[in-house]
Amino acid sequence: QKEVEQDPGPLSVPEGAIVSLNCTYSNSAFQYFMWYRQYSRKGPELLMYTYSSGNKEDGRFTAQVDKSSKYISLFIRDSQPSDSATYLCAMSAGVNAGGTSYGKLTFGQGTILTVHP
Amino acid sequence: KAGVTQTPRYLIKTRGQQVTLSCSPISGHRSVSWYQQTPGQGLQFLFEYFSETQRNKGNFPGRFSGRQFSNSRSEMNVSTLELGDSALYLCASSFLTDTQYFGPGTRLTVL
């Protein structure tokens, strides 16, 4: 079983829809949670960064972390065709967890999202 | 600030050859992590360097190695290439190691 599970989709929605992307994880040491967006033939771009449980909002994007359920979500409001990309969740135990956590993010498989006009 | 840069962007090699990839981090970032991305396995952690020292290593064979220079630039090397090494190789830099910024990647094709 993978440490981080993410539904690969693909997910296709009409422009203006609310998109919900989710990941579950098994490692209770994870403290830092990120969402990246990756366009075709590009490197991942950091969208949201959250420490521990709670919500964080940035424009049309909202990230939620529920550590008790080991479940994280990314919501995209008023989705646009330019949001079409692969969305990756990533997690880290943080440097305070010790040597095996240094510089290591553990990623989900990525969800392919298409927003059609 | 300029972002993370990686060279070359594309590379074609044959089995048995070796390859060296380069990464220049964001100015002021001292941590560089490397990842391999394939359609089947997704993004997998290779290793991380900080102040010229490898602090962490993923579960890859010894054919994969790296180093970091005093200016924080990093290189990774893959010796005795195999077909399965074909992938997008990504480096990421960080000031605090939990927030990583990725470069565009080097797409390696092994024939």
Interface residues (C-beta under 8 A of the other chain):
Chain A: Y32 M34 Y36 R41 K42 G43 P44 E45 L46 Y49 L88 A90 S92 G94 V95 G99 T100 S101 Y102 G103 K104 L105 T106 F107 G108 Q109 G110
Chain B: V4 Q6 S31 V32 S33 Y35 G42 L43 Q44 F45 F47 E48 Y49 F50 R55 N56 G58 L90 A92 S94 L96 T97 D98 T99 Q100 Y101 F102 G103 P104 G105 R107
